[in-house]
Amino acid sequence: MRLKLSDFASIAEIIGAFAVVVSLLYVGVQVSDSASAVRSASANDANVALQNWYLQVGSSQQTSELFYKALTSEEALSNEEEFQFHGVFLGFQNSYLLAEEGTIDAKLHASLTKAILGVKDTGGMRRYWRQRRSYLHSDFAEYVDELLLLETNPSMDIYRRSDAE
């Protein structure tokens, strides 16, 4: 039996369709691997940023005192101090937005949420939120508003001011 040119064309078409399906499967695997790598890099970046922040606060008495004052006192801070403290919430906001789009793990986001819950009842947090809420992404601001309404354990002991202060 001799094949006609149209038969060869049909066979080539079938092979071509199969090759397209295999290529699409391969691209799908590559995209999945790429998305996983992006999530890992984002989680690492968020962890490194938090680690660097803790190192900076722990390594500088001035920064430690500012952070403590900012969280515990309802008294107004200087403009410079408010500006420095605002950076903390920009980091929380960034993690929230990355979690919302699925770029970082929900467990990492949950640990950062616990940090907000730990300070939500401090005088400084109340002051900060009154002054700076509108400067943050509206979705993040609404999220924090919901956190502030939650009944939780009292703020961490470290942020409670003693009567002697």
C-alpha positions in Angstrom: 0.0 0.0 0.0 1.4 3.3 -1.1 0.7 6.4 1.0 -0.3 9.5 -0.7 1.0 12.9 0.2 -2.3 13.8 1.9 -1.8 10.7 4.2 1.7 11.9 5.2 0.2 15.4 5.9 -2.4 13.8 8.2 0.2 11.8 10.0 2.4 14.9 10.4 -0.6 16.8 11.7 -1.2 14.2 14.4 2.4 14.2 15.4 2.4 18.0 15.5 -0.7 18.0 17.7 0.9 15.5 20.1 4.1 17.6 20.2 2.1 20.7 21.1 0.4 18.9 24.0 3.7 17.6 25.3 5.2 21.2 25.0 2.3 22.7 26.9 2.7 20.1 29.7 6.4 20.9 29.9 5.7 24.7 30.0 3.1 24.0 32.8 5.7 22.2 34.9 8.2 25.0 34.3 5.7 27.7 35.3 4.8 25.7 38.5 8.5 25.4 39.4 9.0 29.1 38.7 6.1 30.1 40.9 7.4 27.9 43.7 10.8 29.6 43.4 9.2 33.0 43.5 7.2 32.0 46.6 10.4 30.7 48.3 12.4 33.9 47.4 9.6 36.1 48.7 9.3 34.2 52.0 13.1 34.4 52.3 13.1 38.1 51.6 10.3 38.7 54.2 12.3 36.7 56.8 15.5 38.4 56.0 13.9 41.8 56.3 12.3 40.9 59.7 15.7 39.5 60.8 17.5 42.6 59.8 15.0 44.8 61.5 15.4 42.8 64.8 19.1 43.0 64.4 18.9 46.8 63.9 16.6 47.3 66.9 18.7 45.0 69.1 22.0 46.5 68.1 21.1 50.1 68.7 20.1 51.5 72.0 18.6 54.5 70.4 16.5 52.4 68.0 15.4 50.1 70.8 14.3 53.0 73.0 12.5 54.6 70.1 10.6 51.4 69.3 9.7 50.8 72.9 8.6 54.4 73.3 6.6 54.2 70.1 4.7 51.2 71.2 4.1 52.0 74.8 3.4 55.7 74.9 0.3 57.5 73.7 2.2 60.8 73.8 3.1 62.2 70.4 6.5 61.4 69.0 8.7 63.8 67.1 8.1 63.8 63.3 11.4 61.9 62.9 10.5 59.3 65.4 7.0 58.8 63.8 8.7 58.4 60.4 11.1 55.8 61.7 8.3 53.8 63.4 6.1 53.9 60.3 8.6 51.6 58.6 7.6 48.7 60.8 4.1 48.8 59.5 5.2 49.1 55.9 6.9 45.8 56.5 3.8 44.2 57.9 1.8 45.7 55.0 4.2 44.2 52.5 3.8 40.7 54.0 0.1 41.1 54.1 -0.1 42.0 50.4 2.3 39.2 49.4 0.1 36.7 51.4 -3.0 38.0 49.8 -1.6 37.3 46.3 -0.3 33.9 47.4 3.4 34.8 47.1 4.3 34.0 50.7 3.2 31.2 52.8 0.1 31.8 55.0 1.9 30.4 58.0 4.6 33.2 57.7 1.8 35.7 57.4 0.1 34.3 60.5 3.3 34.7 62.5 3.4 38.4 61.5 -0.2 38.8 62.4 0.6 37.5 65.9 3.1 40.3 66.3 0.4 42.8 65.5 -2.0 41.1 68.0 0.7 41.2 70.6 0.9 45.0 70.5 -2.6 46.0 69.5 -3.7 47.2 72.9 -0.6 49.3 73.6 -1.0 53.1 73.9 1.5 53.6 71.1 -0.3 51.3 68.7 -3.6 53.2 69.4 -1.8 56.5 68.7 0.0 55.2 65.6 -3.2 53.8 64.2 -5.1 57.1 64.7 -2.4 59.0 63.0 -1.2 56.7 60.2 -4.0 54.4 59.2 -4.8 56.4 56.1 -1.2 56.2 54.8 -1.5 52.4 54.4 -3.1 50.3 51.7 -6.9 50.2 52.3 -7.1 46.4 52.4 -4.3 46.2 54.9 -5.9 48.9 57.0 -9.2 47.1 57.0 -7.4 43.9 58.0 -5.7 45.6 60.9 -9.0 47.2 61.9 -10.4 43.7 62.2 -7.4 42.5 64.3 -7.9 45.5 66.6 -11.4 44.4 67.3 -10.5 40.8 68.3 -10.6 39.7 71.9 -7.1 38.5 72.5 -4.7 38.0 75.4 -3.3 41.2 76.8 -0.4 42.7 75.0 3.0 41.2 75.6 4.4 42.0 79.0 7.5 43.6 77.5 5.3 46.4 76.1 3.5 47.2 79.4 4.7 50.3 81.0 5.2 50.1 84.7 3.9 52.8 87.1 7.4 53.8 87.8 7.9 55.1 84.3 
